[in-house]
Amino acid sequence: MAKFNDRRIVIQLINIENKIQVDDNMDDIAHNIHRHAVMADMMLPGWYDGWEAIYDAVAVQFAGINDNRHVMKEIYVATDGDMAFILMHIHLEQFYDGAPRIFAFRQFDTFQKIGERWLCRQAHCFVPIEPDTGNRARGALPVREEWKWPTDTLPSAAVSEERAKREIRAWFDARIASDSVDAAMRRIGPREDVIVYAPYLPGEYRGQQECRDYYASVFDSVASIEAEVTDYHVATNGLMGAIMSRQNLAIHMRDSTTRRISVRQSHGLRRVGDAWQSMIEMTSFPVDLKTGEPVTWIGQGAECEIEPDHDTSLSVPAP
């Protein structure tokens, strides 16, 4: 296995992502997608399971695009040469059905090398929500200082894929059962090289203290959370592991009210010692790009969706 973030491999992955972003023909992109890939899309309906579903959905989107220009504002790669986590912040300008459309979004892709090809196993992209309007961000997203993964980002040895899948599922079950900031933070880190992306702006938290402060604000008004996991997908090579899930949450507030939201959530995991820990988390809603409104509930009785107020505490990740 290659050393962590071998320069040649990082450049190869960045070139793949840049090509995907400028292509407007699904046939040119399809060969980069794993047969059993899962995609959480920024726009409705927002979830595609398998190569065929992804191909069909994205091909329909491309049918209305006659110009597509992107600026890769940020891209950060973490790879052991066999598996890769790729974080991106992309500014997109396009003509859709003849009208200009401009927006910025974040994306978390997991790639794995199958034979000689890098294939996307999971793709999660979303447009952050403005807390003051409750709608998608219309302008540019904030750009922070360049992020660099340290050379010892992956400090432990790999285990078998079968063992990894069992341990990762146990980690996930414990993660969504977290009922306090301490419980959540025990599964993130345990070092400073961690990033959490939340649905609402500013929506990016780096390092232990920022992540702890964010989750403290989440759990401050929450008494308990019940999570119904409707979709769960894992990819791992025994050293790195990625989870993508959909969850319907019943959030029981301290004021005795209950709010219901549906989230898509991704976790990028690594082995630290004998345990799995999250180094990347991303939580989001799909949005209607025409109206700018997020779809925050797809569970039972979705036609009676409870709209969130504009408090950022409602950007609640799985507990």
C-alpha positions as CSV (number, residue, x, y, z in Angstrom):
1,M,0.0,0.0,0.0
2,A,1.3,3.5,-0.9
3,K,2.3,6.0,1.8
4,F,-0.3,8.4,3.0
5,N,-1.2,11.1,0.4
6,D,1.4,10.1,-2.1
7,R,1.7,13.2,-4.3
8,R,1.2,11.3,-7.6
9,I,-2.0,9.6,-6.3
10,V,-3.4,12.9,-4.9
11,I,-2.8,14.6,-8.3
12,Q,-4.5,11.7,-10.1
13,L,-7.6,12.0,-7.8
14,I,-7.8,15.8,-8.1
15,N,-7.6,15.4,-11.9
16,I,-10.5,12.9,-11.9
17,E,-12.7,15.2,-9.7
18,N,-12.0,18.2,-11.9
19,K,-12.9,16.3,-15.0
20,I,-16.1,15.0,-13.5
21,Q,-17.1,18.6,-12.6
22,V,-16.7,20.0,-16.1
23,D,-18.2,17.0,-18.0
24,D,-21.8,17.5,-19.1
25,N,-22.2,14.1,-20.6
26,M,-23.1,11.2,-18.2
27,D,-21.4,8.7,-20.5
28,D,-18.1,10.5,-19.8
29,I,-18.6,10.3,-16.0
30,A,-20.2,6.8,-15.7
31,H,-16.9,4.9,-15.9
32,N,-15.8,6.6,-12.6
33,I,-18.8,5.2,-10.7
34,H,-18.8,1.9,-8.8
35,R,-21.6,-0.6,-9.7
36,H,-22.9,-0.3,-6.1
37,A,-22.3,3.4,-5.5
38,V,-24.7,5.6,-3.6
39,M,-25.2,9.3,-4.1
40,A,-26.8,11.9,-1.9
41,D,-27.6,14.7,-4.4
42,M,-27.9,18.4,-3.6
43,M,-31.2,18.5,-5.5
44,L,-34.5,16.6,-5.4
45,P,-35.2,13.7,-5.0
46,G,-31.7,13.6,-3.5
47,W,-30.9,9.9,-3.1
48,Y,-29.7,7.4,-5.8
49,D,-28.7,3.8,-5.0
50,G,-26.6,2.0,-7.6
51,W,-24.9,2.8,-10.8
52,E,-28.1,2.7,-12.9
53,A,-30.0,5.0,-10.6
54,I,-27.2,7.5,-10.5
55,Y,-26.7,7.4,-14.3
56,D,-30.4,7.9,-15.0
57,A,-30.9,10.8,-12.6
58,V,-27.8,12.7,-13.5
59,A,-28.4,12.2,-17.3
60,V,-31.8,13.9,-16.9
61,Q,-30.1,16.8,-15.1
62,F,-27.5,17.2,-17.8
63,A,-30.2,17.2,-20.5
64,G,-31.2,20.7,-19.4
65,I,-27.7,22.1,-19.1
66,N,-26.1,23.8,-22.1
67,D,-23.1,25.4,-20.4
68,N,-21.3,24.3,-17.3
69,R,-18.4,26.1,-15.6
70,H,-16.9,25.4,-12.3
71,V,-14.3,26.8,-9.9
72,M,-12.8,24.4,-7.4
73,K,-12.6,26.7,-4.4
74,E,-11.3,24.0,-2.1
75,I,-10.3,20.3,-2.5
76,Y,-8.7,18.2,0.2
77,V,-7.7,14.6,-0.3
78,A,-6.9,11.9,2.3
79,T,-5.8,8.6,0.8
80,D,-3.8,5.5,1.6
81,G,-3.4,4.6,-2.0
82,D,-6.3,2.2,-2.0
83,M,-9.1,4.3,-0.7
84,A,-9.7,8.1,-0.7
85,F,-11.8,10.7,1.0
86,I,-12.1,13.8,-1.1
87,L,-13.7,17.1,0.3
88,M,-14.6,19.8,-2.2
89,H,-16.1,23.3,-2.2
90,I,-17.3,24.1,-5.7
91,H,-18.6,27.3,-7.3
92,L,-20.8,26.4,-10.3
93,E,-22.1,28.6,-13.1
94,Q,-24.4,27.1,-15.7
95,F,-27.3,27.7,-18.0
96,Y,-30.2,25.4,-17.2
97,D,-33.2,25.3,-19.5
98,G,-31.8,28.5,-21.0
99,A,-31.6,30.5,-17.8
100,P,-28.5,31.2,-15.8
101,R,-28.0,29.4,-12.5
102,I,-25.3,30.1,-10.0
103,F,-24.7,28.3,-6.8
104,A,-21.9,26.9,-4.5
105,F,-21.9,23.5,-2.9
106,R,-19.9,21.2,-0.7
107,Q,-19.1,17.6,-1.7
108,F,-17.6,14.6,0.1
109,D,-16.7,11.7,-2.2
110,T,-15.2,8.3,-1.3
111,F,-13.2,6.6,-4.0
112,Q,-11.7,3.1,-3.9
113,K,-9.2,1.6,-6.3
114,I,-10.6,-1.4,-8.1
115,G,-7.9,-3.0,-10.2
116,E,-6.2,-0.1,-11.9
117,R,-9.2,2.3,-11.7
118,W,-10.4,4.7,-9.1
119,L,-14.2,4.3,-8.7
120,C,-16.6,6.5,-6.7
121,R,-18.2,4.4,-3.9
122,Q,-20.1,7.3,-2.2
123,A,-20.9,10.8,-3.3
124,H,-22.6,13.4,-1.0
125,C,-23.1,16.9,-2.2
126,F,-25.3,19.7,-0.8
127,V,-26.0,23.4,-0.9
128,P,-25.8,24.9,2.6
129,I,-28.8,26.7,4.1
130,E,-28.8,30.3,5.2
131,P,-30.0,30.4,8.8
132,D,-31.6,33.9,8.4
133,T,-33.8,32.9,5.4
134,G,-34.1,29.2,5.7
135,N,-33.3,28.8,2.0
136,R,-30.3,27.7,0.1
137,A,-27.2,29.9,0.1
138,R,-27.4,32.1,-3.1
139,G,-23.9,33.5,-3.0
140,A,-20.4,32.3,-2.4
141,L,-19.6,30.2,0.6
142,P,-16.9,31.2,3.1
143,V,-13.4,29.9,2.3
144,R,-11.1,29.2,5.3
145,E,-7.3,28.7,5.4
146,E,-6.0,25.7,3.5
147,W,-6.5,22.4,5.3
148,K,-3.7,19.9,5.4
149,W,-4.0,16.4,6.7
150,P,-0.9,15.5,8.7
151,T,1.4,12.7,7.5
152,D,0.3,10.4,10.4
153,T,-3.4,10.8,9.6
154,L,-3.8,7.0,9.4
155,P,-1.8,5.9,12.4
156,S,-2.9,2.2,12.8
157,A,-2.8,-1.0,10.9
158,A,-5.7,-2.4,8.8
159,V,-7.9,-5.2,9.7
160,S,-9.9,-7.6,7.4
161,E,-12.8,-6.1,5.5
162,E,-15.2,-8.4,7.2
163,R,-14.1,-7.3,10.7
164,A,-14.0,-3.7,9.7
165,K,-17.6,-3.8,8.5
166,R,-18.7,-5.3,11.8
167,E,-16.8,-2.8,13.9
168,I,-18.0,0.1,11.7
169,R,-21.6,-0.9,12.1
170,A,-21.1,-1.0,15.9
171,W,-19.5,2.4,15.8
172,F,-22.4,3.8,13.7
173,D,-25.0,2.3,16.1
174,A,-23.2,3.9,19.1
175,R,-22.9,7.2,17.2
176,I,-26.6,7.6,16.4
177,A,-27.4,6.7,20.0
178,S,-25.3,9.6,21.4
179,D,-27.4,11.8,23.7
180,S,-24.8,14.4,24.7
181,V,-21.9,16.4,23.3
182,D,-19.5,14.1,25.3
183,A,-21.0,11.0,23.8
184,A,-20.8,12.4,20.2
185,M,-17.2,13.7,20.7
186,R,-16.0,10.3,22.0
187,R,-16.4,9.0,18.4
188,I,-14.8,12.0,16.6
189,G,-11.1,12.4,16.5
190,P,-9.6,11.8,18.9
191,R,-7.1,14.2,17.4
192,E,-7.3,17.7,16.0
193,D,-7.4,16.7,12.3
194,V,-11.2,16.4,12.1
195,I,-13.8,18.3,10.0
196,V,-17.6,18.5,10.5
197,Y,-19.9,19.9,7.8
198,A,-23.4,20.9,9.0
199,P,-26.5,21.9,6.8
200,Y,-26.6,25.5,8.0
201,L,-24.0,28.2,7.4
202,P,-21.3,28.7,8.4
203,G,-21.5,24.9,8.4
204,E,-17.8,24.0,8.7
205,Y,-16.1,23.1,12.0
206,R,-12.5,22.1,12.3
207,G,-10.6,20.6,15.2
208,Q,-11.8,19.3,18.6
209,Q,-12.9,22.6,20.1
210,E,-14.9,23.9,17.1
211,C,-16.6,20.5,16.7
212,R,-17.4,20.3,20.5
213,D,-18.8,23.9,20.5
214,Y,-21.0,23.0,17.5
215,Y,-22.4,19.8,19.0
216,A,-22.8,21.6,22.4
217,S,-25.2,24.0,20.6
218,V,-27.0,21.1,19.0
219,F,-27.6,19.2,22.2
220,D,-28.2,22.3,24.4
221,S,-31.9,22.4,23.5
222,V,-32.4,18.7,22.8
223,A,-33.6,16.3,25.5
224,S,-33.3,13.1,23.3
225,I,-33.3,12.0,19.7
226,E,-34.9,8.9,18.1
227,A,-33.3,7.8,14.8
228,E,-34.9,5.6,12.2
229,V,-32.2,4.5,9.8
230,T,-33.8,3.9,6.4
231,D,-30.6,3.5,4.4
232,Y,-27.1,2.4,5.4
233,H,-24.1,2.0,3.0
234,V,-20.6,1.2,4.0
235,A,-17.3,0.9,2.1
236,T,-14.0,0.0,3.7
237,N,-10.6,-1.5,3.1
238,G,-9.9,-2.2,6.7
239,L,-8.0,1.0,7.5
240,M,-10.4,3.6,6.1
241,G,-14.1,3.3,6.2
242,A,-17.0,5.4,4.8
243,I,-20.7,5.4,5.9
244,M,-23.5,7.1,4.1
245,S,-27.0,6.9,5.6
246,R,-30.5,8.4,5.6
247,Q,-32.2,8.9,8.9
248,N,-35.6,10.1,10.0
249,L,-35.1,11.9,13.4
250,A,-37.6,12.6,16.1
251,I,-36.0,15.4,18.1
252,H,-37.5,15.8,21.6
253,M,-36.7,19.3,22.8
254,R,-36.2,20.4,26.3
255,D,-39.3,22.6,26.0
256,S,-41.4,19.3,25.5
257,T,-42.0,19.9,21.8
258,T,-40.9,17.4,19.1
259,R,-39.5,18.2,15.8
260,R,-39.0,15.8,12.9
261,I,-36.3,16.1,10.3
262,S,-34.8,13.7,7.7
263,V,-31.1,13.9,7.2
264,R,-28.5,12.4,4.9
265,Q,-25.3,11.8,6.8
266,S,-21.7,10.7,5.8
267,H,-18.9,9.7,8.0
268,G,-15.2,9.2,6.9
269,L,-13.6,6.9,9.5
270,R,-10.1,5.7,10.3
271,R,-8.7,3.2,12.7
272,V,-6.9,4.8,15.7
273,G,-5.5,2.2,17.9
274,D,-8.0,-0.6,18.1
275,A,-11.0,1.7,17.5
276,W,-12.7,3.4,14.6
277,Q,-13.0,7.2,14.8
278,S,-14.6,9.8,12.6
279,M,-12.3,12.2,10.8
280,I,-15.0,13.7,8.5
281,E,-18.7,14.1,9.1
282,M,-21.3,15.7,6.7
283,T,-25.0,16.2,7.3
284,S,-27.4,17.7,4.8
285,F,-30.8,18.2,3.3
286,P,-31.7,18.2,-0.5
287,V,-33.0,21.4,-1.8
288,D,-35.4,22.6,-4.5
289,L,-33.0,24.7,-6.6
290,K,-35.8,26.7,-8.1
291,T,-37.4,27.8,-4.8
292,G,-34.3,27.4,-2.7
293,E,-36.2,25.6,0.0
294,P,-34.7,22.5,1.7
295,V,-36.7,19.4,2.1
296,T,-36.4,18.6,5.8
297,W,-38.8,15.7,6.2
298,I,-39.4,12.7,4.0
299,G,-40.7,10.3,6.7
300,Q,-44.2,9.2,7.4
301,G,-46.8,11.9,6.8
302,A,-44.3,13.9,4.7
303,E,-47.1,15.9,3.3
304,C,-47.5,17.4,6.8
305,E,-43.9,18.3,7.0
306,I,-43.0,20.4,10.0
307,E,-40.9,23.3,8.8
308,P,-37.9,24.3,11.0
309,D,-37.5,27.8,12.2
310,H,-34.3,29.6,11.3
311,D,-32.4,28.5,14.4
312,T,-29.1,26.8,13.5
313,S,-29.7,24.4,16.3
314,L,-32.0,22.6,13.9
315,S,-29.1,21.5,11.8
316,V,-29.2,18.4,14.0
317,P,-26.9,15.5,13.0
318,A,-27.7,12.0,13.9
319,P,-27.1,11.8,17.7
